[in-house]
């Protein structure tokens, strides 16, 4: 099996060869086992590890959001006070006490509420990343599938033309034997046939590369299956105005919105730090002079309420608030830039699609038909000695190139549609 790889392409040759072998074996053994685009999409969505990664991160952050909203754990303290240094007999001194305390801290203001909401915003960002990753997977699978279809169809066209150029070699050899053609016509026909063979081998390498890329999304087993003979059906993207109107709802913008929301919650947390933090201490104590018997009940009880005093705020609270506000501003600018970039991509892709559609219509309505008609007319003229062999070769090569170019334009047009469907943010 010969594979030609163009310069600049890096291919892991053993894997490529394995994919080619599996492809050929499967095509021969099960010609009806086509891998449809819908099936490829389903396999890719079900097996993508990045989607699973973002889903796990979403679940983790949702759990953290609950934890962030809870009070700190209470603290238990146990100690001895008023122990005389000259006598360590705890029962000899009436002022010696055994103390048991329980403390609870209450963060300032609504800090816990905003911390929980900030973590929820982070979870929402991960949830939007899941949606965006699903759209990215569909885009990449579809583009790879279309490219593989193009390479396979190009190979089929080249193989058909190999037969035509083989007939030309037979004709020139026969006419040369009859004294009607020159030897250089025979050599030129053989050269064109060799060039067709070379291009067929080149497409074999491109097919292997495309299958290797598809295997990244659907596994090697599915990537080795043949594709249906029909061009993959794709949904028509909506008008540019509709795409632009829906861009603010795109998962990429949802990520930015979640980041902005989280930044705003950080501002709220910083504002809460101007309020005092409360600490409540509850204590029980027993005088050791009464035989250290806590079973009869403690001798004393006490409650202490403590609070922080955020008086000097210029170096801490003020700076934290200013930093949080600037982070929120930066997040809003980030969203604006993301939206601007998506609008630019949508406008550029839509203009590209319109250009490709005009070219495709020109090829379908005129160029391919005229090239075929010209080829047939020159061939008939050549058989009647009214056209030379050079003209015949040029017209056949031109017809081949025209058909291949129309196929390339059709594939590129499909890829533009795929990119617009991604920007539309189709529901999944």
Buried (B, 14 or more C-beta within 10 A) or exposed (E): EEBEBEEEEEBEEEBBBBBBEBBBEBBEEEEEEBBBBEEBBEBBBEBBEEBEBBBEBBEBBBEBBEEBBEEEEEEEEEEEEBBEEEEEEBEEBEEBBBBBBEBBBBBBBBBBBBBBBBBBBBBBBBBBBBBBBBBBBBBBBBBBBBBBBBBBBBBBBBEEBBEBBBEBBEBBBEBBEEEEBBEEBBEBBBBBBEEBBEBBBBBBBBBBBBBBBBBBBBEBEBBBBBBEEEBBEBEEBBEBEEBBEBBBEBBBBBBBBBBBBBBBBBBBBBBBBBBBBBBBBBBBBBBBBEEEEEEEEBBEEEEEEEEBEBEEEEEEBBEBBEEBBEBBEEBBEBBEEBBEEBBEBBEEBBEBBEBBBEBBEEBEEEBBEEBBEBBEEBBEBBEEEEBBBEBBBBBBBBBBEBBBBBBBBBBBBBBBBBBBBBBBBBEE
